[in-house]
Amino acid sequence: MIASPSGPAAAVTDSLAAPLLASERERLGVMICGHGSRDAAAVAEFNHLAARLRERWPEHAVESGFLEFARPIIRDGLDALKAAGATRILAVPGMLFAAGHVKNDLPWEVNSFAAANPDLTVTFGRELGIDPKLLKAARARIEEAEAAAPATVDRAETLLMVVGRGTNDPDANSNISKVARMLWEGMGFGWAEVSFSGVTTPLVDAGLRQAVRLGYRRVIVFPYFLFTGILVRRIYDWADQAAAAFPHVEVLKAPYLNDHPLVIDSFVDRVAGILTGETAMNCQLCKYREQVIGFEESVGAAQAGHHHHVRGIGTHGEHGHDHHHHHHHGHDHAHDHAPPGQEDGR
């Protein structure tokens, strides 16, 4: 049984399930900020998750929007909340880890809206991150793959391959290693490895070639992704290729997180966290704050959006965009938005 939250966060979560009672002068609006994709299925899954969140807060205005490719764009959702009469907007990133999009592009979008609407209170929450609920959702997805397998293989004879999206932020990439370790020890696998769908290394195909050399009977490939898309299908294609190339090893494809109930609960927690002031992301190893090895030139870069050219251009089936940007993103950690004229959060 999943333990219920306790303390202030629990009280706020409960308040969001019913009309907001804290202040009659304040009308709450919730904004779910998605990445966006040219893949129609990915957009549909995000929209389904947003609909699930609307069900959780029927008494509050809830909108969603995308950073790039799909519509509505984030500004459309924020405008809709304002038109609905919201006086306070709680914006949360619909993303697992804090890399360039969460540290720069999304805050820039939200800050720009806040600067143009000084009569509104707009606060940006933190990413989903490494969270006990998400780890339990991950366990459930991996167990689905095991249950669907034709034969039972002991976990001691199984290697778990956790696959991340991959970014040019080493702190965000390192989170995949922590997720893998938590699942490895928590579920009792014989071994665990990490790989990535792009941007950084090892890529999934190289990671699987290395993994099969370790001699385990089974390899479970688990994409630690929220939604489907070009990258998830590429991961599964690599898994199929490994299965064909190494028939002595059983290769299973675990489902990605998608709309697991505990994923929905994690989003609820992030919105509740804004109301209790729990919005700060981890800055300890952030390349925009600290002299991280190999990324020293990134410290202090200005916060700016980089998606004007692909904002809302629409989905195009398989013609996806891997988004392998190698430019440097600025980062000012503007979680609680500054007054107009101080939008950089410094």
Buried (B, 14 or more C-beta within 10 A) or exposed (E): EEEEBEEBBBBBBEBBEEEBEEEEEEBBBBBBBBBBBBBBBBBBBBBEBBEBBBEBBEEBBBBBBBBBBBBBBBBBBBBBBBEEEBBBBBBBBBBBBBBBBBBBBBBBBBBBBBBEBEEBBBBBBBBBBBBEBBBBBBBBBBEEBBEEEEEEBEBEBBBBBBBBBBBBBBBBBBBBBEBBEBBBEEBEBBBBBBBBBBBBEBBBBEBBBEBBEEEBBBBBBBBBBBBBBBBBBBBBEBBEBBBEEBEEBBBBBBBBBBBBEBBBBBBBBBBBBBBBEBBEBBBEEBBBBBEBEEBEEBBEBBBBBBBEEBBBBEBEEEEBBBBEBEEBBBBBBBBBBBEEEEBBBE
